[in-house]
Amino acid sequence: MTEQRRGLLYGLAAYTAWGAFPLYFKLLKPAGALEILAHRIVWSLVTVGVLILVLRRWRWFRTAGPRTLGLLTIGAVLIAVNWYTYIYGVNSDHVVETALGYFINPLISVLFGVVLLSERLRRTQWIALAIGAAAVVVLTVDYGRPPWIAVTLAVSFGLYGLCKKVAGAPAVEGLTTESLVLVLPALGYLLWLAWQGDAQFGHVSVGHTVLMIVSGALTAGPLLAFAAAANRIPLATIGVLQYLTPTLQFLLGVTVLGEHMPTARWAGFGLVWLALVVFTLDTVLAARRPAQRDPDADAKPPRSRRRAGRAHVRSDPQPAGRRRE
C-alpha cells in the first residue's frame, strides 16, 4: 500500500469518526454537557499522557517557548468552548445545526484571514462569503434566532485552528498541553458535582461508565489519524475530506435522529452548499494557475543567471597574445 493511499485511509477514518460523534454523545445522557466535557478532558489527558510516555516525547516540553505555550493555552480555552457547544447541541437535538457550524467553518477561516491577517481575497472568495452570509440570514429567519450553536462552533474552531497553526506544536504534545491547562478546572467541577450528589458517572450503568472513560481515546484517536493523514496526502485532499464530517452529521440528524427540516432550512443549507462549491472551485483553480502560468519556466535559466553568464563572458581574460602592460 502506498503512503498516499494509507494517508487517505487515515483521513477517512478521522473524518468518519468525527462525523459519527452525535451517536456517541447521545449514549452519554443523562449526563449533562459540562460533565461530559469534564470527563472528556480528564480521560484525554490520561490517553495522551500514556502516549507521551510510550513514545518518549516529553523532551518537547523542555524546549517549548512561552509564546508556544501561551498560544496553546488560548487554544485550550477555545477548544473547550467548541467541545461544550458541540455536546450541548447534540444532546439538545440540534445535530443539524452543529453540522451547519462545520459547513461554514472554512468560510469563517477565510474571513479571519482578512480581519486578523490582512489577507486579500479574490473576487470569487468574496462571492462565496456573501452567499454564506445570506445563508446565515435565511437560517436566522427560519430558527427565529441567530444559529448561535453553528456560529459558536465555526468561530471557536476557526480561532483554535489559527492558534494551532501559529504555535506549530505536534499533535500529541499540543493536545497534552491543552489537556493540562484544562484538567484542574475539569477535576474541580467533577468533585463539586460528586459532592452535590449530581454526578452521573458511575451511577447510571457499567456501560455508561465505560463510554465516559473511552471519551479520551475517542478524542485522541481521530486527531492522531488526522495528523498521520496530513503528513501523507496533499492539503487539497484534506480540504475535500473535511466536508465528510458535517455531511455525516447532517445525514444522521435528518435520518437517524429525525430532526425537522422545514423548507426555509433546506434553502439556507442550499445556500451554504453553494458557497462551499464556489469556494472549493476557486481554491482548486487558484492552485493550478501557478503551474499553468509558464510551462517552460523550468527550461529557461533565471534572469539573474543569464546576466551573470553575460558578465562572465565579458570578463574573460584577454587572449594570451595580447599581454597587459
C-alpha positions in Angstrom: 0.0 0.0 0.0 1.4 3.4 -1.0 1.9 6.2 1.5 -0.7 8.3 -0.2 -3.3 5.6 -0.1 -2.5 5.0 3.6 -2.9 8.7 4.3 -6.3 8.7 2.5 -7.4 5.9 4.8 -6.2 7.7 7.9 -8.1 10.8 6.7 -11.3 8.9 6.0 -11.0 7.3 9.5 -10.6 10.6 11.2 -13.4 12.5 9.5 -15.8 9.5 9.7 -15.2 9.2 13.4 -15.9 12.9 13.9 -19.0 12.5 11.8 -20.3 9.7 13.9 -19.8 11.6 17.2 -23.5 12.5 17.6 -24.4 8.9 18.0 -21.7 8.5 20.7 -22.6 11.6 22.7 -26.3 10.6 22.7 -25.3 7.5 24.6 -23.7 9.6 27.4 -27.1 11.0 28.5 -28.4 11.6 31.2 -25.0 13.2 32.0 -25.0 17.0 31.2 -22.9 18.6 28.6 -20.5 20.1 31.2 -20.0 16.8 33.0 -19.3 15.0 29.7 -16.8 17.8 28.7 -15.0 17.5 32.0 -14.6 13.7 31.7 -13.5 14.2 28.1 -10.7 16.5 29.2 -9.6 14.2 32.1 -9.6 11.0 30.1 -8.0 12.7 27.1 -5.1 13.7 29.4 -4.8 10.1 30.6 -4.7 8.8 27.0 -2.2 11.3 25.6 -0.1 11.1 28.8 0.4 7.4 28.1 1.3 8.1 24.5 3.8 10.7 25.6 5.5 8.2 27.9 5.4 5.3 25.4 6.7 7.5 22.5 9.2 9.3 24.8 8.2 12.7 23.7 8.4 14.5 27.0 11.6 16.4 25.9 9.4 18.7 23.7 8.0 20.3 26.9 11.5 21.4 27.9 12.1 23.2 24.6 8.6 24.8 24.1 8.9 28.5 24.5 6.4 30.8 26.4 4.9 32.0 23.1 4.0 28.5 22.0 2.7 27.6 25.5 0.6 30.8 25.6 -0.9 30.1 22.2 -1.8 26.5 23.3 -3.4 27.9 26.4 -5.6 30.1 24.4 -6.3 27.2 22.1 -7.3 25.1 25.1 -9.9 27.6 26.1 -11.3 27.8 22.6 -11.5 24.0 22.1 -13.2 23.7 25.5 -15.8 26.2 24.2 -16.1 24.2 21.0 -16.5 20.8 22.7 -19.1 22.1 25.2 -21.1 23.8 22.4 -21.0 20.6 20.3 -22.0 18.3 23.1 -24.8 20.7 24.1 -26.0 20.9 20.5 -26.1 17.1 20.1 -27.8 16.3 23.3 -30.4 19.1 22.9 -31.4 17.7 19.5 -29.6 20.3 17.3 -27.4 18.0 15.4 -28.2 19.6 12.1 -27.2 23.0 13.5 -23.9 21.5 14.7 -23.3 20.2 11.1 -24.0 23.7 9.8 -21.2 25.0 12.1 -18.6 22.8 10.5 -20.0 23.5 7.0 -19.4 27.2 7.4 -16.1 26.8 9.2 -14.0 27.2 6.0 -15.8 30.4 5.2 -15.2 31.7 8.8 -11.5 30.8 8.5 -11.2 32.8 5.2 -12.9 35.8 7.0 -10.4 35.5 9.8 -7.6 35.7 7.2 -8.9 39.0 6.1 -9.7 40.5 9.5 -6.7 39.2 11.5 -4.0 38.5 9.0 -4.8 41.3 6.4 -5.1 38.7 3.6 -6.5 39.8 0.3 -9.4 37.8 -1.2 -10.1 37.0 -4.8 -13.4 38.1 -6.2 -14.8 34.6 -6.2 -13.9 34.2 -2.5 -15.9 37.4 -1.7 -18.8 35.9 -3.6 -18.6 32.7 -1.5 -18.6 34.8 1.7 -21.6 36.8 0.5 -23.6 33.7 -0.2 -22.6 32.3 3.2 -23.8 35.5 4.9 -27.1 35.2 3.0 -27.4 31.6 4.2 -27.0 32.7 7.8 -29.7 35.4 7.4 -32.1 32.8 5.9 -31.4 30.4 8.7 -31.8 33.1 11.3 -35.3 33.8 10.0 -36.1 30.1 10.0 -34.9 29.4 13.5 -36.4 32.6 14.8 -33.0 33.4 16.3 -29.4 33.5 15.1 -27.9 30.0 14.6 -25.7 30.6 17.6 -24.7 27.0 18.0 -23.4 26.8 14.5 -21.7 30.2 14.7 -20.0 29.4 18.0 -18.7 26.1 16.7 -17.3 27.8 13.5 -15.8 30.8 15.2 -14.2 28.8 18.1 -12.8 26.1 15.8 -11.6 28.7 13.3 -9.7 30.6 16.1 -8.5 27.3 17.5 -7.0 26.3 14.2 -5.3 29.7 13.9 -3.7 29.3 17.3 -2.5 25.8 16.5 -1.1 26.9 13.1 0.9 29.8 14.7 2.0 27.6 17.6 3.2 24.8 15.3 3.1 22.2 18.1 3.0 18.5 17.3 -0.4 16.8 17.6 0.2 14.7 20.7 2.2 17.3 22.6 -0.3 20.0 21.7 -3.3 18.0 22.9 -1.4 17.1 26.1 -0.6 20.8 26.8 -4.2 21.8 26.2 -5.5 19.0 28.5 -3.1 20.0 31.2 -4.4 23.6 31.0 -8.0 22.4 31.4 -7.6 19.4 33.7 -7.7 21.3 37.1 -11.0 23.1 36.3 -12.4 19.9 35.0 -11.4 17.9 38.1 -12.7 20.7 40.3 -16.1 20.6 38.6 -16.3 16.8 38.8 -15.5 16.9 42.5 -18.1 19.6 43.1 -20.7 17.6 41.1 -20.0 14.5 43.2 -20.2 16.4 46.4 -23.6 17.8 45.4 -24.7 14.3 44.5 -25.5 15.2 40.9 -22.7 13.2 39.2 -23.9 10.7 36.7 -20.5 9.0 36.3 -20.6 5.6 38.0 -24.3 5.8 38.8 -26.1 5.0 35.5 -24.6 1.7 34.4 -21.4 -0.1 33.8 -21.7 0.6 30.0 -22.3 4.3 30.6 -19.2 4.5 32.8 -17.0 2.7 30.2 -18.3 5.1 27.5 -17.3 8.1 29.6 -13.8 6.7 30.1 -13.5 5.8 26.4 -14.1 9.5 25.5 -10.4 10.1 26.0 -9.4 7.6 23.3 -12.1 8.8 21.0 -10.8 12.3 21.3 -7.1 11.5 20.7 -7.6 8.7 18.1 -9.1 10.8 15.3 -6.7 13.6 16.0 -3.7 11.3 15.6 -5.3 9.8 12.4 -5.7 13.3 11.0 -2.1 14.1 11.8 -1.0 10.9 10.0 -3.1 11.8 7.0 -1.9 15.4 6.8 1.7 14.1 6.5 0.9 11.8 3.6 -1.7 13.4 1.3 -2.0 16.9 -0.3 -3.7 19.8 1.5 -6.3 19.9 -1.3 -7.4 16.4 -0.5 -7.7 17.3 3.2 -9.8 20.2 2.2 -12.2 18.0 0.4 -12.3 15.3 3.1 -13.2 17.9 5.8 -16.7 18.1 4.4 -17.3 14.4 5.2 -17.8 15.2 8.9 -20.6 17.7 8.6 -22.2 15.7 5.8 -22.4 12.6 8.0 -23.6 14.7 11.0 -26.3 16.3 8.8 -27.5 12.9 7.4 -27.6 11.5 11.0 -29.6 14.4 12.2 -32.2 14.2 9.4 -32.5 10.4 9.0 -31.5 8.6 12.2 -32.3 11.2 14.8 -35.3 12.6 12.9 -34.7 16.3 13.3 -37.3 18.5 11.5 -36.1 20.3 8.2 -38.6 22.9 7.0 -38.4 24.4 3.5 -36.6 27.5 4.7 -33.9 25.5 6.4 -33.3 23.5 3.3 -33.0 26.8 1.4 -30.4 28.0 4.0 -28.4 24.9 3.7 -28.6 25.0 0.0 -27.0 28.5 0.0 -24.3 27.2 2.3 -23.5 24.3 0.0 -23.5 26.7 -3.0 -21.0 28.9 -1.2 -18.8 25.9 -0.5 -18.9 24.8 -4.1 -17.8 28.3 -5.2 -15.1 28.5 -2.5 -13.8 25.0 -3.4 -13.7 25.6 -7.1 -11.8 28.9 -6.6 -9.3 27.1 -4.4 -8.7 24.3 -6.9 -8.4 26.7 -9.8 -6.0 29.1 -7.9 -3.8 26.1 -7.0 -3.5 25.2 -10.7 -2.8 28.7 -12.0 0.9 28.9 -11.0 1.7 25.7 -12.7 0.0 26.8 -15.9 1.4 30.3 -16.0 4.7 29.4 -17.7 5.1 25.7 -18.6 8.6 26.4 -20.0 9.8 28.2 -16.8 11.9 25.3 -15.7 13.6 25.2 -19.1 14.6 28.9 -19.0 17.5 29.9 -16.8 16.7 32.6 -14.3 17.3 36.2 -15.4 20.0 36.6 -12.8 21.8 33.6 -14.1 21.6 34.9 -17.7 23.0 38.3 -16.6 25.8 36.5 -14.7 26.6 34.5 -17.8 26.9 37.6 -20.0 29.1 39.3 -17.3 31.2 36.2 -17.2 31.8 36.3 -20.9 32.7 40.0 -20.9 35.2 39.5 -18.0 37.1 36.6 -19.6 40.9 37.2 -19.7 42.3 38.8 -22.8 43.9 36.4 -25.3 47.3 35.2 -24.4 48.8 37.1 -27.4 47.9 40.5 -26.0 49.8 40.9 -22.8 48.6 43.6 -20.5 51.4 46.1 -19.6 
